[in-house]
């Protein structure tokens, strides 16, 4: 049995489970803006595959991670690549390209989300 999930329902579910990061930087996996980007990505994915998805906030928190930028994300997942690429003229773009070659990257105003399962 499925029910239609709006963005508001999506955010409320994350908030109720303590997974919405507060505006003052308090604990939580995602900011409001990140959840907007993740919700849009998941809706587009549902459309592309032609299949409804189940909302499982814990699974989404395990699969996806929010970072300030590509440098922050690469530093967390591969410090050797981070160190090598930081010597480039445009390290942020190079790090973003590297991430895109490895996994799904969702950019939004205020940061990026990556699929951590790579």
C-alpha positions, 0 to 999 in steps of 0.5 A, a space after each residue: 500500500 502506497 500513499 503520495 508523499 509531498 515535500 512537506 510530508 518528506 520533511 516532516 518525516 525526517 524532522 520526526 526522526 531527528 534527521 533534519 539538521 536545524 538552521 543553527 547547525 544542530 544535529 541531523 543528516 540533512 538541511 532543509 535545502 538538501 532535503 529539497 534537492 534529495 526529494 526532487 532527485 528521488 521524484 525524478 528517479 521514480 519517473 525515470 524508472 517508472 516505479 514508485 519508491 518506498 520512503 525509508 529515511 534511515 536507508 536514505 540517511 545511510 545511502 546519501 551524505 550532505 557536504 558543504 562542497 566537493 572538497 569536503 566530500 572528497 576529503 571525507 571519502 578519499 584523502 589521497 585523491 583530495 591531496 592530489 587534486 588540491 594542487 590543481 588550478 581549479 580544485 573544486 571543479 576537479 574534485 566535483 568531476 572526480 566525484 561524478 565519475 565515482 557516484 551520483 552527485 546532487 548539487 543544490 544551493 548550499 552544498 552537495 549530496 553524494 550517494 555514499 555507496 560507491 
